[in-house]
Amino acid sequence: MSRFLEAAVCGVLAALCLAGPVRAGDAAAGEKVFNRCKACHAVGEDARNRVGPELNELVGRIAGTADGYKYSPSMQKAGADGLVWSLETLSTFLADPKTMVTGTKMGFAGLRKPADIDNVIAYLETFSKAADAGEVKSEPKEKKTEATPEKPVAQQPAKAANAAASSGGEGAGEHFHLGRVATAAEVAAWDIDVRPDGLGLPEGHGTVAQGEKIFDESCASCHGDFGEAIGRWPVLAGGQGTLRDDRPVKTVGSYWPYLSTVYDYIRRAMPFGNARSLSDDDVYALTAYVLYLNDIVTDEDFELSKSNFTTIRLPNQDNFIQDDREQEPEYADKGDPCMKNCVEGAARISMHAEVLDVTPEEKGDDKKPSAGIE
């Protein structure tokens, strides 16, 4: 190789190094990776702060400056010290958030695959105008808002209700002329509880394999890849045989009594920050996968449906008993409770707090606190 050609090659390599790392992120693939983030973050035209800040105009933004979001002191300090979200800093943060910014509120443990990191950054770049220009924006993009209505939204239902009342319409309140009769659709949307005997289950079905895919996209960021939990989020699997320990691990497999509770909770509240976004089939699939994580079912092709739902018994079901307090004498006789002059004779001390080991002893304190009176 001639010296001239060698120098030219070195010059090109140097220019590439100065330009930063070449990324091959796929925004379309990154959108799928971002499903793991939706529980806490939003992006797009109607994005708002959730558990975490909205991520519009993220690339080029100073850390800890999204409008209206309360950041941890650690993230605020990082921004004040000059941390700007570039392609490089985002790569480092998404791989291990708590190592890069110790004390961050972000509970996510990090993306394991470099390709996932590149793809999700490519996706976020599509919502950041400063991504290509390399601009640093400390002020978030102004969001468009709809025209302010004549009266606050909170007053609109009352206005409609008062109009119905004044016209004598159905549902007019008898005393205050407020509200109306709920429609059948409204009642159906509210009445979604599921009983242990299966009453309330919707039609649907889902397999363990289908549930695993949904779990990886929407649940693993909080509950771990195998239900082991991340940070402060609940553990979903394991814990069998720990209920008598000082620190029992209460999971679906070790503690919960009924599968209907699992289905009902996922249906109502999950994924965190995006509740009621799952279809009935998705909930069946996720419930099947939670059973698989706890070794209650062992076949990846197992399909949970309304027809076989009640055949599944959780391991701890028999250790729960019916609430029979109404049969106890103080409830059964339905008598009036004693409110005065109930104890004959003078009250006397029956036990000391020190004996009960609820109050620490103090040297030189001759007076012992009372813990029980007869």
C-alpha positions in Angstrom: 0.0 0.0 0.0 1.4 3.4 -1.0 2.0 6.0 1.7 -0.6 8.3 0.1 -3.3 5.6 0.1 -2.4 4.6 3.6 -2.8 8.2 4.8 -6.1 8.5 3.0 -7.5 5.4 4.7 -6.3 6.6 8.1 -8.0 9.9 7.4 -11.3 8.3 6.6 -11.1 6.1 9.7 -10.4 9.1 11.8 -13.4 11.0 10.4 -15.6 8.0 11.2 -14.3 7.9 14.8 -15.0 11.6 15.2 -18.5 11.1 13.9 -19.3 8.7 16.6 -20.3 5.0 16.5 -22.2 3.8 13.5 -25.6 2.4 14.5 -27.8 0.0 12.7 -30.9 0.4 14.8 -34.2 -0.6 13.3 -37.0 1.8 14.4 -39.7 -0.7 13.5 -38.0 -3.4 15.7 -37.4 -0.7 18.3 -41.2 0.0 18.5 -41.6 -3.7 19.6 -38.9 -3.3 22.2 -40.6 -0.1 23.5 -43.6 -2.3 24.5 -41.5 -3.1 27.6 -41.3 0.6 28.4 -45.0 1.5 27.9 -45.9 0.6 31.5 -44.0 3.7 32.6 -43.3 5.8 29.6 -45.3 7.3 26.7 -44.2 8.8 23.4 -46.0 10.3 20.5 -48.5 13.1 19.8 -50.6 12.6 23.0 -47.7 11.5 25.3 -48.0 12.5 28.9 -45.9 11.8 32.0 -46.8 8.5 33.7 -44.8 6.6 36.3 -41.8 7.8 34.2 -41.5 11.0 32.1 -42.8 11.2 28.5 -40.0 10.7 26.0 -40.7 13.0 23.1 -37.6 15.1 22.1 -35.5 12.8 24.3 -32.4 12.7 22.2 -30.5 16.0 22.8 -32.4 16.8 26.0 -30.7 17.5 29.3 -31.4 14.8 31.8 -34.1 15.5 34.4 -35.8 18.3 32.5 -39.1 16.9 31.1 -41.8 19.4 31.9 -44.0 18.5 34.9 -42.2 15.3 35.9 -40.8 15.0 39.4 -37.4 13.4 39.0 -35.2 11.8 41.6 -32.5 14.1 43.2 -29.9 11.9 41.5 -31.3 12.4 38.0 -31.7 16.2 38.6 -28.1 16.3 39.8 -26.9 14.4 36.7 -28.6 16.9 34.5 -27.2 19.8 36.4 -23.7 18.2 36.0 -24.1 18.1 32.2 -25.7 14.8 31.4 -27.4 15.1 28.0 -29.3 12.2 26.4 -27.2 11.4 23.3 -27.0 8.1 21.4 -24.0 7.1 23.6 -25.4 8.1 27.0 -28.7 6.5 26.2 -26.9 3.3 25.3 -25.1 3.3 28.6 -28.2 4.1 30.6 -30.5 1.6 28.9 -27.9 -1.2 29.5 -27.7 -0.5 33.3 -29.7 2.5 34.6 -28.9 2.2 38.3 -25.1 2.0 37.7 -25.1 5.0 35.5 -27.4 7.2 37.7 -27.3 5.8 41.2 -30.6 6.5 43.0 -32.7 6.8 39.8 -36.4 6.1 40.3 -36.3 3.9 37.2 -37.0 0.3 38.4 -36.1 -1.3 35.0 -32.9 -3.4 35.3 -31.8 -2.7 31.7 -31.8 -4.2 28.2 -29.6 -7.2 27.8 -29.2 -7.3 24.1 -27.2 -4.5 22.3 -29.4 -4.9 19.3 -32.5 -4.1 21.4 -30.8 -1.0 22.8 -29.9 0.2 19.3 -33.4 -0.5 18.0 -35.3 1.3 20.8 -33.0 4.3 20.5 -33.7 4.4 16.7 -37.4 4.3 17.5 -37.0 7.2 20.1 -35.0 9.2 17.5 -38.1 9.3 15.3 -39.7 11.5 18.0 -36.6 13.7 18.5 -36.0 16.5 16.0 -32.6 17.2 17.6 -31.3 13.6 16.9 -29.6 14.3 13.6 -28.6 17.9 14.4 -27.0 17.1 17.7 -28.8 20.0 19.4 -29.2 20.1 23.2 -32.7 21.1 24.3 -33.2 21.9 28.0 -36.8 23.0 27.4 -39.3 20.3 26.3 -41.4 20.7 23.2 -44.6 22.7 23.8 -47.5 20.4 23.6 -50.6 21.4 21.7 -53.8 21.5 23.7 -57.4 21.6 22.7 -59.4 24.8 23.0 -60.6 25.4 26.5 -64.3 24.6 26.8 -66.7 27.3 28.1 -67.0 25.5 31.4 -64.6 23.0 33.2 -65.1 19.4 32.1 -66.0 18.5 35.7 -69.1 20.6 35.4 -70.4 19.1 32.1 -71.9 15.9 33.6 -73.7 17.9 36.3 -75.0 20.2 33.6 -76.4 17.2 31.6 -77.8 15.7 34.8 -79.5 18.9 35.8 -81.0 19.2 32.3 -82.5 15.7 32.6 -83.8 16.5 36.1 -85.5 19.7 35.0 -87.2 17.9 32.2 -88.3 15.1 34.5 -86.2 12.6 32.5 -85.5 9.1 33.7 -82.8 9.0 36.4 -83.4 12.4 37.8 -82.3 12.4 41.4 -85.2 12.2 43.9 -83.7 14.7 46.2 -80.7 16.5 44.6 -81.6 16.0 40.9 -78.2 14.6 40.1 -77.1 11.7 38.0 -79.0 9.3 35.7 -79.6 5.6 35.3 -76.5 3.7 34.1 -76.8 2.2 30.6 -76.4 -1.5 30.1 -73.1 -0.9 28.4 -71.8 1.1 31.3 -72.8 -1.6 33.8 -71.2 -4.3 31.6 -67.9 -2.3 31.5 -67.9 -2.0 35.3 -69.2 -5.5 36.2 -66.1 -7.5 35.2 -65.2 -9.3 38.5 -64.5 -13.1 38.3 -65.5 -15.5 41.0 -63.6 -18.6 42.0 -66.4 -20.7 40.5 -65.8 -19.1 37.2 -68.8 -16.8 37.2 -67.8 -13.7 35.3 -65.2 -15.3 33.0 -65.4 -14.0 29.5 -65.1 -16.2 26.4 -61.5 -16.6 25.3 -58.4 -18.7 25.3 -54.6 -18.4 25.3 -51.5 -20.6 25.4 -48.4 -20.5 27.6 -46.3 -19.7 24.5 -48.5 -16.8 23.6 -48.4 -15.6 27.2 -44.6 -15.7 27.3 -44.4 -13.3 24.3 -46.8 -10.8 25.9 -45.0 -11.1 29.3 -41.6 -10.4 27.7 -43.0 -7.3 26.0 -45.2 -5.8 28.7 -44.4 -7.4 32.1 -40.8 -8.5 32.3 -39.5 -5.0 32.8 -41.1 -5.0 36.2 -41.5 -8.6 37.2 -38.3 -10.1 35.7 -37.9 -12.5 32.8 -39.0 -15.4 35.0 -41.3 -13.7 37.5 -38.4 -13.2 40.0 -39.2 -9.4 40.2 -37.0 -6.4 39.7 -36.4 -3.8 42.4 -39.5 -3.1 44.4 -42.0 -4.9 42.1 -43.8 -8.0 43.2 -42.5 -11.5 42.8 -44.8 -13.7 40.7 -43.2 -17.2 40.9 -41.4 -19.4 43.5 -41.6 -19.2 47.2 -43.1 -22.6 47.8 -42.5 -23.8 51.4 -41.7 -20.3 52.7 -45.0 -19.3 54.3 -43.8 -20.4 57.8 -40.5 -18.4 57.4 -39.9 -15.0 59.0 -40.0 -13.5 55.5 -42.4 -15.6 53.4 -42.4 -15.2 49.7 -46.0 -14.8 48.7 -46.5 -15.7 45.1 -49.2 -17.1 42.9 -47.6 -20.5 43.4 -46.9 -20.3 47.1 -49.8 -18.3 48.6 -52.7 -17.2 46.3 -55.9 -19.3 46.8 -57.7 -19.0 43.5 -56.8 -18.7 39.8 -59.8 -16.3 39.3 -57.9 -13.7 41.4 -54.9 -13.9 39.0 -57.1 -13.5 36.0 -59.2 -10.7 37.5 -56.2 -8.7 38.7 -54.3 -8.9 35.3 -57.5 -8.0 33.5 -58.2 -4.9 35.7 -54.8 -3.5 36.5 -52.1 -4.8 34.1 -49.8 -3.8 32.5 -48.9 -1.2 35.0 -49.6 2.3 33.6 -51.6 0.8 30.7 -54.4 -1.0 32.4 -57.3 -2.5 30.4 -55.2 -2.6 27.3 -55.1 -6.4 27.1 -57.7 -8.4 25.2 -59.5 -11.3 27.0 -57.4 -13.8 25.0 -54.2 -11.9 26.1 -55.3 -12.2 29.8 -55.9 -16.0 29.4 -52.5 -16.4 27.8 -50.7 -14.4 30.5 -52.5 -16.3 33.2 -51.4 -19.5 31.6 -47.8 -18.3 31.5 -47.9 -17.4 35.2 -49.1 -20.9 35.9 -46.2 -22.2 33.9 -43.7 -20.0 35.8 -44.9 -21.6 39.0 -44.8 -25.2 37.6 -48.5 -25.6 38.0 -48.7 -26.5 34.3 -45.6 -27.8 32.6 -46.5 -27.9 28.9 -45.7 -24.8 26.8 -48.6 -25.8 24.5 -51.1 -25.8 27.4 -54.1 -23.6 26.5 -56.2 -22.0 29.2 -59.8 -21.2 28.4 -63.2 -20.5 30.0 -64.0 -24.2 29.6 -61.0 -25.6 31.6 -60.4 -22.6 33.9 -62.1 -24.0 37.0 -60.1 -27.3 36.7 -57.0 -25.5 37.8 -56.3 -25.5 41.6 -53.5 -23.4 43.1 -51.2 -25.2 45.6 -52.3 -23.2 48.6 -56.0 -23.2 48.0 -56.8 -25.7 50.7 -55.1 -23.6 53.4 -57.7 -20.9 53.1 -60.9 -21.2 55.1 -64.3 -19.6 54.9 -64.8 -16.5 57.1 -67.1 -17.8 59.9 -67.0 -14.9 62.2 -70.7 -14.4 61.9 -71.1 -17.7 63.8 -69.0 -16.5 66.8 -71.1 -15.6 69.9 -70.5 -11.8 69.8 -71.8 -11.7 66.3 -74.4 -14.5 66.5 -76.4 -13.2 69.4 -76.6 -9.8 67.8 -76.8 -8.2 71.3 -75.9 -4.7 72.2 -72.2 -4.4 73.1 -71.4 -3.5 76.7 -70.4 0.2 76.9 -70.1 0.9 80.6 -70.2 -0.8 84.0 -69.2 -4.1 82.3 -66.5 -5.4 84.6 -67.2 -6.2 88.3 -64.6 -5.3 90.8 -61.5 -3.2 90.5 -59.2 -3.4 87.5 -55.8 -5.0 88.0 -52.7 -5.3 86.0 -52.3 -8.7 84.5 -49.1 -8.3 82.4 -46.3 -5.9 81.9 -45.0 -4.7 78.5 -41.5 -5.8 79.3 -42.7 -9.3 79.8 -44.4 -9.2 76.5 -41.2 -7.9 75.0 -42.8 -4.9 73.3 -41.0 -2.2 75.3 -37.2 -2.0 75.8 -35.9 -1.9 79.3 -34.2 1.2 80.5 -31.6 1.3 83.2 -32.7 3.1 86.4 -36.4 2.9 85.5 -38.1 1.3 88.4 -41.6 1.9 86.9 -42.7 -0.8 84.6 -45.3 0.1 82.0 -48.6 -1.7 82.1 -49.7 -3.9 79.1 -52.8 -5.6 80.3 -55.7 -4.7 82.6 -58.4 -7.1 83.8 
